[in-house]
Amino acid sequence: MLDTLFQGLFDTALTDTIAPGKFLLCVGVSLLLGLMLCAMTLWRSRFSRSLTVTLAILPAVVCVVILMVNGNVGTGVAVAGAFNLVRFRSAPGSAREIGALFVAMGTGLITGMGYLAYGALFTLILGAAMMLYNAVSLRPGTGGSTERTLHITIPEDLDYAGVFDPILRQYARRYTLTQVKTTNMGSLFKLTYDLTLKDRNQEKAFIDQLRLRNGNLEIALGHQDSTAATL
C-alpha cells in the first residue's frame, strides 16, 4: 500500500520508481549538506537572510528535481527551461552570490543522482575553498582592505574634469570615475569614483583635501563591499 501511494499516476510497469526510504535519505543528506555549505559560505562574510535560506534549501530542491526527472529527457528539458526563466526574471546578483548558488545546485545534482558520498566530498572541498578565499581576502594589509568607493558632491558651476586628479594621485594608487549624476533638482553634481588607497590611515587627510576643492559639500568614502549581499 505504501509503495503504491508514492507511485505516479502515469507510471507504467517499465517505469523505475524511487523507494520512499531512498527518497528521504537523498533529501535529508541534501538538506544537511545545504546547511553545511551555508555555514561555510557565510564564514567571515555578510549575506542577506534570503540568500542564506536559499543556499540552505537549494541542494534539496535540485535533488528532488533530479530524482523526479529520473532519466526522462523531456522532463529534464522542461526543468532546465523553468530554471532559466526564474534566473532571468530575478535581479542579477554579484559574481560571489552566483558562484555560491552554482555550488549549491551542483551539490543537489550530485545527491539527486544518488552519489551521496561524492556530494559530501564536493561540499567539503568547495566550502573549504570559499572559506580559504574569504580568509585571504580579509587578511590585514591585502589590496581588498584599501579598495574604496568615493562620492563627491560639487556645485553645478564647478568643472569637475581633472579638478580632483592631483589629490587622487596623491592618496590613491589607482582611481576611476564610474558615474556622474545630477542631484538636488540639478543644482548639484555627484561624482562616484572607485579607487585603491595608498594608506588607510590617511583617509581623514584625503577627505580634508577634497573638501577644499568641492566647497565643503557632502563627501562619502566607504568600502566597495560595504553592503550585505542580497539575492
Disulfide bonds with the S-S distance in Angstrom:
none
